[in-house]
Amino acid sequence: MGRSADVPRGAAELGGDDSGCPILHVDMDAFFASVEIKRRPELEHRPVVVGGGTRGVVAAASYAARRYGVRSAMPMTQALRLCPQLVVLPPDRAAYSAASAAVMDILRSITPLVEQLSVDEAFLDVRGAVRLLGPPAVIAATIRSRIRAETGLTCSVGVARNKFVAKLASAHCKPDGLLVVPADRTLEFLHPLPVTVLWGVGARTAEPLHRLGIRTVADLANTPLDTLRRAVGTAAADHLHALANGRDDRAVQVGEVEKSISADHTTDTDLVEESDVLRELLRLSDEVGRRVRGRGFVARTVGIKIRFADFKTITRVRTLPGWTDSSATIFQIATELYRALDLDRPRIRLVGVKCENLREADNAPEQLSFDDVQPAARPADSVLDAARARFGSAALGYATLLGTPQRGEPGEGARRH
């Protein structure tokens, strides 16, 4: 993620006193693209995107690509029009997961109070670490230095009195920066910003606020609550008013299990034949299963997503009687869900597979069943996982997938969970 267009550069003058600022937000810089460039140093100054496919989207863009206006979630065709010399690389989620794990290990060596938001960002509460490691700004500098030294990647860190302000600060100082927002200067930092930086103000909420003449955070902070409540409702008004006045009482939440793990792929041409759809489901089931196992999870629910050529999208899920981390089981359920749709030669542009209702494998009760495919599948999964970990994600795969891309781009608007 680049420097937020909603945050003025003038706020960079803030800094200094970090007392009362125990919350850090660590955000990796252009994470997927940076991991790829680290593996290919010759691309360091070239515009690089992770994604692919003529109808896919940009999953990540390097800062060199962003200078041409290329952004995440942009259609690949538009990105190539803006920058014909783009280097387009297919995503390698195994590499990103490994890099993410290394970063999170560094953060958890600083403090156990780490709330991982995604593969490339996390909140830390460092109030228990200051006696040993120094004040928050020093800890932030240590984190940046260690991540660079141990992974070869860069990050940006915001230091503030709460999570909301720390996240804004890290967005402002990108790339490869550190910004402290002193507790007693929080409103000085917040109030000049556009109202759209407040969590919960999207296009829909911004419209009634703009009708009231509310353009900045200061405008909202100075608007009577009753007026706000009539415009956006009581809950939203109270939430936004608190943020606009620098209040965010949420604590750093440790150890939250991911809600789901998913993968989807926008195809270059519409799929019509069932065999082609099943081949995509197999590849995606293999990828999702590998990621579930890699995180030490098992899943109780398997689902699919199908997007047609007219952009109509349907999803189906099934909750299993027991827990699974088997790619074969995931594929079996995904196939059954797809065939139950009983489609008549559909034109399909996107296929997705997901696992939900996750639990750590060590804490999941095991149910035995004569129909359970997992005992036979687990050795094969283990062999595949071990070979890919050692030799790369394309080292071993299913014969059915020969001749098809081994790595697909995230689907339109996809977000890692």
C-alpha positions as CSV (number, residue, x, y, z in Angstrom):
1,M,0.0,0.0,0.0
2,G,1.4,3.4,-0.9
3,R,1.1,6.8,0.9
4,S,-2.6,7.5,1.4
5,A,-3.9,10.2,-0.8
6,D,-6.2,11.2,2.1
7,V,-3.3,12.1,4.4
8,P,-1.5,15.4,3.9
9,R,2.3,15.4,3.8
10,G,2.4,18.2,6.3
11,A,1.6,15.8,9.1
12,A,5.2,14.4,8.7
13,E,6.3,17.3,10.9
14,L,4.7,15.5,13.8
15,G,7.0,13.5,16.0
16,G,9.0,13.6,19.2
17,D,7.3,12.8,22.4
18,D,6.0,9.2,22.3
19,S,4.9,8.9,25.9
20,G,1.3,7.8,26.0
21,C,1.7,6.1,22.6
22,P,1.8,2.4,23.2
23,I,0.2,1.2,20.0
24,L,2.2,0.5,16.9
25,H,0.8,-0.3,13.4
26,V,3.4,-2.2,11.2
27,D,2.5,-2.3,7.5
28,M,4.8,-3.9,5.0
29,D,5.6,-1.9,1.9
30,A,4.1,-3.2,-1.4
31,F,4.4,-6.6,0.2
32,F,3.7,-9.1,-2.6
33,A,5.6,-7.0,-5.2
34,S,8.5,-6.5,-2.7
35,V,8.8,-10.3,-2.1
36,E,9.0,-10.9,-5.8
37,I,11.6,-8.2,-6.4
38,K,13.7,-9.5,-3.6
39,R,13.9,-12.8,-5.5
40,R,14.6,-10.9,-8.7
41,P,16.9,-8.0,-7.8
42,E,17.2,-7.0,-11.5
43,L,13.6,-5.8,-11.3
44,E,14.2,-3.4,-8.4
45,H,13.7,-0.2,-10.3
46,R,11.2,-1.5,-12.8
47,P,7.4,-1.2,-12.6
48,V,6.2,-4.6,-11.3
49,V,2.8,-5.9,-10.5
50,V,1.6,-9.2,-9.1
51,G,-1.5,-10.5,-10.8
52,G,-1.9,-11.7,-14.4
53,G,-4.4,-12.7,-17.0
54,T,-6.0,-10.4,-19.5
55,R,-9.2,-10.2,-17.4
56,G,-7.6,-10.3,-13.9
57,V,-6.8,-7.6,-11.5
58,V,-3.6,-6.2,-10.0
59,A,-3.1,-7.9,-6.6
60,A,-0.1,-5.6,-5.8
61,A,2.0,-2.9,-7.4
62,S,5.5,-1.8,-6.8
63,Y,6.2,1.8,-6.1
64,A,7.8,2.2,-9.5
65,A,4.5,1.0,-11.0
66,R,2.4,3.3,-8.8
67,R,4.2,6.3,-10.3
68,Y,2.3,5.5,-13.5
69,G,-1.0,5.4,-11.7
70,V,-1.2,1.6,-11.3
71,R,-3.0,0.5,-8.2
72,S,-4.1,-2.7,-6.4
73,A,-7.5,-4.0,-7.6
74,M,-7.2,-2.2,-10.9
75,P,-8.1,-4.3,-14.0
76,M,-5.0,-5.6,-15.6
77,T,-6.0,-4.2,-19.0
78,Q,-6.1,-0.7,-17.5
79,A,-2.8,-1.2,-15.7
80,L,-1.1,-2.2,-19.0
81,R,-2.6,0.8,-20.8
82,L,-1.2,3.1,-18.1
83,C,2.2,1.4,-18.2
84,P,2.8,-0.9,-21.2
85,Q,6.3,-1.8,-19.9
86,L,4.8,-3.4,-16.7
87,V,6.5,-6.6,-15.5
88,V,3.6,-8.8,-14.6
89,L,4.3,-11.7,-12.3
90,P,1.9,-14.5,-11.2
91,P,1.3,-14.7,-7.4
92,D,3.2,-17.2,-5.3
93,R,1.2,-17.4,-2.1
94,A,3.6,-19.9,-0.6
95,A,6.4,-17.3,-0.8
96,Y,4.2,-14.6,0.7
97,S,3.1,-16.9,3.5
98,A,6.7,-17.7,4.3
99,A,7.7,-14.0,4.3
100,S,4.7,-13.1,6.4
101,A,5.5,-15.8,9.0
102,A,9.1,-14.4,9.3
103,V,7.8,-10.9,9.8
104,M,5.2,-12.0,12.4
105,D,7.9,-14.0,14.3
106,I,9.9,-10.8,14.6
107,L,6.9,-8.9,15.9
108,R,6.1,-11.5,18.4
109,S,9.6,-11.6,19.7
110,I,9.1,-7.9,20.6
111,T,5.8,-8.5,22.5
112,P,3.2,-11.2,22.7
113,L,0.5,-8.5,22.2
114,V,0.4,-8.7,18.4
115,E,-2.9,-8.5,16.4
116,Q,-2.2,-9.7,12.9
117,L,-4.7,-8.1,10.5
118,S,-3.5,-9.7,7.3
119,V,-0.4,-11.2,5.8
120,D,1.3,-7.9,5.7
121,E,0.1,-5.7,8.7
122,A,-0.3,-6.0,12.4
123,F,-1.0,-3.9,15.5
124,L,1.3,-4.2,18.6
125,D,0.8,-3.0,22.1
126,V,4.3,-2.4,23.4
127,R,3.6,-0.9,26.9
128,G,5.0,-4.1,28.5
129,A,8.2,-4.0,26.5
130,V,9.4,-0.4,27.1
131,R,11.3,-1.3,30.2
132,L,13.5,-3.8,28.4
133,L,13.5,-2.4,24.8
134,G,13.1,1.4,25.2
135,P,10.3,3.8,24.4
136,P,7.8,3.1,21.6
137,A,9.6,5.0,18.9
138,V,12.8,3.1,19.7
139,I,10.9,-0.2,19.5
140,A,9.4,0.9,16.2
141,A,12.9,1.7,14.8
142,T,14.2,-1.7,16.0
143,I,11.3,-3.4,14.3
144,R,12.1,-1.7,11.0
145,S,15.8,-2.5,11.3
146,R,15.2,-6.1,12.1
147,I,12.7,-6.7,9.3
148,R,15.1,-5.2,6.8
149,A,18.1,-7.2,8.1
150,E,16.3,-10.5,8.5
151,T,13.9,-10.5,5.5
152,G,15.3,-8.0,3.1
153,L,11.9,-6.2,3.1
154,T,10.8,-2.8,4.3
155,C,7.9,-1.7,6.4
156,S,6.3,1.5,7.7
157,V,5.4,2.0,11.3
158,G,2.9,4.4,12.9
159,V,3.2,5.1,16.6
160,A,0.2,6.6,18.4
161,R,-2.1,6.4,21.5
162,N,-4.6,4.1,19.8
163,K,-5.1,1.8,16.8
164,F,-7.0,4.2,14.6
165,V,-4.4,6.9,14.7
166,A,-1.5,4.5,14.5
167,K,-2.9,3.0,11.3
168,L,-3.3,6.5,9.7
169,A,0.3,7.3,10.8
170,S,1.8,4.3,9.1
171,A,-0.2,5.1,5.9
172,H,1.2,8.6,5.9
173,C,4.9,7.7,6.3
174,K,5.0,5.1,3.5
175,P,7.2,3.8,2.1
176,D,9.9,2.7,4.6
177,G,9.0,5.3,7.2
178,L,8.2,5.9,10.8
179,L,5.8,8.5,12.2
180,V,5.0,9.2,15.8
181,V,1.8,11.1,16.6
182,P,2.2,12.4,20.1
183,A,-0.8,11.9,22.3
184,D,-1.2,15.6,23.0
185,R,-1.1,16.4,19.2
186,T,-3.6,13.7,18.0
187,L,-6.2,16.2,17.1
188,E,-3.7,18.4,15.3
189,F,-2.9,15.4,13.1
190,L,-6.5,14.3,12.6
191,H,-8.5,17.4,12.1
192,P,-7.1,18.6,8.8
193,L,-7.7,15.3,7.2
194,P,-10.6,14.5,4.8
195,V,-13.6,13.0,6.6
196,T,-13.2,9.9,4.3
197,V,-10.2,8.7,6.4
198,L,-12.5,7.8,9.2
199,W,-13.2,4.1,9.4
200,G,-16.8,3.5,8.2
201,V,-17.0,6.5,5.9
202,G,-17.3,5.1,2.4
203,A,-19.0,6.6,-0.6
204,R,-22.4,5.8,0.9
205,T,-21.8,7.5,4.2
206,A,-19.8,10.4,2.8
207,E,-22.8,11.6,0.7
208,P,-25.1,12.7,3.6
209,L,-22.0,14.1,5.5
210,H,-21.1,16.2,2.4
211,R,-24.6,17.4,2.2
212,L,-24.2,18.8,5.7
213,G,-21.0,20.6,4.6
214,I,-18.8,18.1,6.5
215,R,-15.5,17.8,4.5
216,T,-12.8,17.4,7.1
217,V,-12.4,15.4,10.3
218,A,-12.6,18.7,12.2
219,D,-16.0,19.5,10.5
220,L,-17.4,16.2,11.8
221,A,-15.9,16.7,15.3
222,N,-17.6,20.1,15.6
223,T,-21.0,18.9,14.3
224,P,-23.6,18.3,17.1
225,L,-24.2,14.6,17.7
226,D,-28.0,15.0,17.2
227,T,-27.3,16.4,13.7
228,L,-25.0,13.5,12.9
229,R,-27.5,11.0,14.2
230,R,-30.2,12.3,12.0
231,A,-27.9,12.1,9.0
232,V,-26.3,8.6,9.4
233,G,-28.0,6.9,12.3
234,T,-27.2,6.7,16.0
235,A,-24.6,3.9,15.9
236,A,-22.6,5.3,13.0
237,A,-22.8,8.9,14.4
238,D,-21.5,7.9,17.8
239,H,-18.7,5.8,16.2
240,L,-17.5,8.5,13.8
241,H,-17.8,11.3,16.4
242,A,-15.5,9.3,18.7
243,L,-12.9,8.7,16.0
244,A,-13.0,12.4,14.9
245,N,-12.1,13.3,18.4
246,G,-9.2,10.8,18.5
247,R,-11.0,8.3,20.7
248,D,-10.6,4.5,19.9
249,D,-10.8,2.3,22.9
250,R,-10.3,-1.0,21.1
251,A,-7.5,-3.2,22.6
252,V,-5.0,-5.2,20.6
253,Q,-6.6,-8.6,20.1
254,V,-4.2,-11.5,20.3
255,G,-4.5,-14.9,18.8
256,E,-7.7,-14.4,16.6
257,V,-8.0,-17.3,14.2
258,E,-8.6,-16.4,10.6
259,K,-12.2,-16.6,9.6
260,S,-11.6,-18.1,6.3
261,I,-8.9,-19.1,3.7
262,S,-9.9,-18.7,0.1
263,A,-8.5,-18.6,-3.4
264,D,-10.2,-17.6,-6.7
265,H,-9.2,-17.1,-10.3
266,T,-10.5,-15.0,-13.1
267,T,-10.0,-16.9,-16.3
268,D,-8.7,-15.4,-19.5
269,T,-11.6,-16.9,-21.4
270,D,-15.0,-18.0,-20.2
271,L,-15.3,-21.6,-19.1
272,V,-18.1,-23.6,-20.6
273,E,-17.2,-27.2,-20.2
274,E,-17.6,-28.9,-16.8
275,S,-14.2,-30.5,-17.1
276,D,-12.5,-27.1,-17.3
277,V,-14.4,-25.9,-14.3
278,L,-13.5,-29.0,-12.3
279,R,-9.8,-28.5,-13.3
280,E,-10.0,-25.0,-11.8
281,L,-11.7,-26.3,-8.7
282,L,-8.9,-28.9,-8.3
283,R,-6.2,-26.4,-8.6
284,L,-7.8,-24.0,-6.1
285,S,-8.7,-26.8,-3.7
286,D,-5.1,-27.8,-3.7
287,E,-4.0,-24.3,-3.0
288,V,-6.5,-23.7,-0.2
289,G,-5.8,-27.0,1.4
290,R,-2.0,-26.3,1.4
291,R,-2.6,-22.9,3.0
292,V,-5.0,-24.4,5.7
293,R,-2.4,-27.1,6.5
294,G,0.4,-24.5,6.4
295,R,-1.3,-22.4,9.1
296,G,-1.9,-25.5,11.3
297,F,-5.7,-25.3,10.9
298,V,-8.5,-27.6,10.0
299,A,-11.9,-26.5,8.5
300,R,-15.5,-27.5,9.1
301,T,-17.0,-25.7,6.1
302,V,-16.1,-25.7,2.4
303,G,-17.5,-23.3,-0.2
304,I,-17.3,-22.3,-3.8
305,K,-17.8,-19.1,-5.7
306,I,-18.9,-18.9,-9.3
307,R,-19.0,-15.7,-11.3
308,F,-20.7,-15.7,-14.7
309,A,-19.8,-13.7,-17.8
310,D,-22.6,-11.2,-17.0
311,F,-20.9,-10.8,-13.5
312,K,-23.7,-12.5,-11.6
313,T,-22.1,-14.3,-8.7
314,I,-23.3,-17.2,-6.7
315,T,-21.8,-18.9,-3.6
316,R,-22.5,-22.3,-2.0
317,V,-21.2,-23.7,1.2
318,R,-21.4,-27.0,3.1
319,T,-20.6,-27.7,6.7
320,L,-19.0,-31.1,7.2
321,P,-19.7,-33.6,10.0
322,G,-16.0,-33.5,11.0
323,W,-12.9,-31.4,10.4
324,T,-10.6,-31.5,7.4
325,D,-7.3,-30.2,6.1
326,S,-7.3,-32.5,3.1
327,S,-7.1,-31.1,-0.4
328,A,-8.9,-34.2,-1.7
329,T,-11.8,-33.6,0.7
330,I,-12.0,-30.0,-0.2
331,F,-12.0,-30.8,-3.9
332,Q,-14.7,-33.5,-3.4
333,I,-17.0,-31.1,-1.6
334,A,-16.3,-28.3,-4.1
335,T,-17.2,-30.6,-7.0
336,E,-20.4,-31.8,-5.4
337,L,-21.4,-28.2,-4.7
338,Y,-20.7,-27.2,-8.3
339,R,-22.6,-30.2,-9.8
340,A,-25.6,-29.5,-7.6
341,L,-26.0,-26.2,-9.4
342,D,-27.0,-28.2,-12.5
343,L,-25.9,-25.5,-14.9
344,D,-26.5,-25.9,-18.6
345,R,-23.3,-24.9,-20.4
346,P,-22.7,-21.7,-18.5
347,R,-20.2,-19.1,-19.3
348,I,-18.0,-18.7,-16.2
349,R,-15.3,-16.1,-15.8
350,L,-14.3,-16.7,-12.1
351,V,-14.1,-19.8,-9.9
352,G,-13.3,-19.7,-6.2
353,V,-12.9,-22.2,-3.3
354,K,-12.8,-21.4,0.4
355,C,-12.6,-23.0,3.8
356,E,-14.4,-21.5,6.7
357,N,-15.1,-22.3,10.3
358,L,-11.4,-22.8,11.0
359,R,-9.8,-24.2,14.2
360,E,-6.3,-25.0,15.2
361,A,-5.7,-28.7,14.2
362,D,-4.4,-29.6,17.7
363,N,-7.7,-28.4,19.3
364,A,-10.1,-30.0,16.9
365,P,-11.9,-33.2,18.0
366,E,-11.4,-36.1,15.6
367,Q,-14.3,-38.1,14.3
368,L,-13.7,-41.5,12.6
369,S,-15.8,-42.4,9.6
370,F,-15.7,-45.3,7.1
371,D,-16.3,-42.7,4.4
372,D,-13.5,-40.4,5.5
373,V,-11.0,-39.9,2.7
374,Q,-8.5,-38.0,4.8
375,P,-6.3,-40.9,6.2
376,A,-5.4,-42.0,2.7
377,A,-5.0,-38.4,1.5
378,R,-2.8,-37.1,4.3
379,P,0.4,-38.8,3.2
380,A,0.0,-37.5,-0.3
381,D,-0.7,-34.0,1.0
382,S,2.4,-34.2,3.2
383,V,4.6,-35.3,0.3
384,L,3.3,-32.4,-1.8
385,D,3.8,-29.9,0.9
386,A,7.3,-31.0,1.8
387,A,8.4,-31.0,-1.9
388,R,7.0,-27.6,-2.5
389,A,8.5,-26.1,0.6
390,R,11.9,-27.4,-0.5
391,F,11.8,-27.0,-4.3
392,G,9.1,-24.3,-4.9
393,S,5.4,-24.3,-5.4
394,A,5.6,-25.8,-8.9
395,A,7.8,-28.8,-7.9
396,L,4.9,-31.3,-7.7
397,G,1.3,-31.2,-8.7
398,Y,-1.6,-33.1,-10.1
399,A,-1.3,-34.6,-13.6
400,T,-4.7,-33.3,-14.4
401,L,-3.4,-29.8,-14.2
402,L,-0.5,-30.2,-16.6
403,G,-0.7,-27.6,-19.3
404,T,-2.7,-25.2,-17.2
405,P,-1.3,-22.3,-15.1
406,Q,-0.1,-23.5,-11.8
407,R,-0.7,-20.2,-10.1
408,G,-3.7,-18.0,-10.6
409,E,-4.2,-14.4,-9.7
410,P,-6.5,-13.3,-7.0
411,G,-10.0,-12.7,-8.2
412,E,-11.6,-9.3,-8.8
413,G,-11.6,-7.3,-5.7
414,A,-10.2,-10.3,-3.7
415,R,-8.9,-9.7,-0.2
416,R,-6.8,-12.2,1.8
417,H,-8.6,-13.3,4.9
